[in-house]
């Protein structure tokens, strides 16, 4: 999975805006998953077996681009 890391602390909404912009610059982007460890917010909101469920969900749906802004992760599928 390709990864873009931005060392910047911002609120979730701003991080999402930046991540979507970066993903859309790479091509047709589908937003699959996210995780904010500061708040515990994640999609999908599933806990199982100690896995990083948001990442597993995205990978099984073709996730191929991760944007990490500060500690917040977003995963997209770029077609």
TORLUM-367223 format. One record per residue (C-alpha): residue in three letters; x, z, y. Coordinates in Angstrom, 3 decimals. Layout:
N
 resn        u        w        v
  Ala        X        Z        Y
...
# end
This chain:
79
 resn        u        w        v
  Unk    0.000    0.000    0.000
  Unk    1.356   -0.926    3.410
  Unk    1.579    2.037    5.759
  Unk    1.740    2.392    9.526
  Unk    2.715    5.822   10.853
  Unk    2.124    6.778   14.471
  Unk    3.659   10.106   15.479
  Unk    1.009   11.137   17.970
  Unk   -1.414   14.061   17.988
  Unk   -4.890   13.000   19.096
  Unk   -8.476   13.986   18.335
  Unk  -10.200   12.342   15.379
  Unk  -12.294    9.900   17.453
  Unk   -9.244    8.579   19.305
  Unk   -7.252    8.334   16.065
  Unk  -10.083    6.352   14.459
  Unk  -10.239    3.959   17.421
  Unk   -6.483    3.344   17.222
  Unk   -6.530    2.936   13.428
  Unk   -9.397    0.418   13.542
  Unk   -7.582   -1.562   16.242
  Unk   -4.349   -1.660   14.201
  Unk   -6.201   -2.690   11.037
  Unk   -8.211   -5.420   12.775
  Unk   -4.998   -6.884   14.188
  Unk   -3.851   -7.462   10.575
  Unk   -6.963   -9.413    9.573
  Unk  -10.509   -8.827    8.413
  Unk  -10.502   -5.037    7.952
  Unk  -12.947   -2.941    5.958
  Unk  -12.775    0.795    6.695
  Unk  -12.788    2.594    3.320
  Unk  -11.660    6.202    3.688
  Unk  -10.226    8.876    5.945
  Unk   -8.902   12.422    5.842
  Unk   -8.242   14.951    8.594
  Unk   -6.490   17.971    7.061
  Unk   -6.846   19.973   10.307
  Unk  -10.637   20.030   10.012
  Unk  -11.072   19.254    6.315
  Unk  -13.146   16.208    7.269
  Unk  -12.852   13.377    4.752
  Unk  -14.686   10.391    3.357
  Unk  -15.766   10.294    0.700
  Unk  -16.434   14.020    0.788
  Unk  -15.701   14.694   -2.890
  Unk  -13.373   17.237   -4.480
  Unk  -12.169   16.700   -8.015
  Unk   -9.268   17.738  -10.181
  Unk   -6.861   18.366   -7.300
  Unk   -6.777   14.627   -6.541
  Unk   -6.603   13.078   -3.095
  Unk  -10.108   11.712   -3.636
  Unk  -10.321    9.732   -0.389
  Unk   -7.134    7.883   -1.347
  Unk   -8.234    7.295   -4.943
  Unk  -11.605    5.982   -3.707
  Unk   -9.904    3.544   -1.325
  Unk   -7.334    2.323   -3.858
  Unk  -10.018    1.541   -6.446
  Unk  -11.817   -0.528   -3.812
  Unk   -8.808   -2.600   -2.835
  Unk   -7.384   -0.378   -0.103
  Unk   -4.097   -1.925    0.960
  Unk   -3.389   -0.612    4.464
  Unk   -2.993    3.019    5.541
  Unk   -2.751    4.144    9.146
  Unk   -1.530    7.690    9.655
  Unk   -1.842    9.071   13.167
  Unk   -0.397   12.557   13.395
  Unk   -1.804   14.135   10.226
  Unk   -5.001   12.048   10.088
  Unk   -5.093    9.230    7.500
  Unk   -7.268    6.115    7.475
  Unk   -7.314    3.564    4.666
  Unk   -8.549   -0.009    4.998
  Unk   -8.822   -3.114    2.892
  Unk   -7.415   -6.095    4.750
  Unk   -8.625   -9.470    3.484
# end
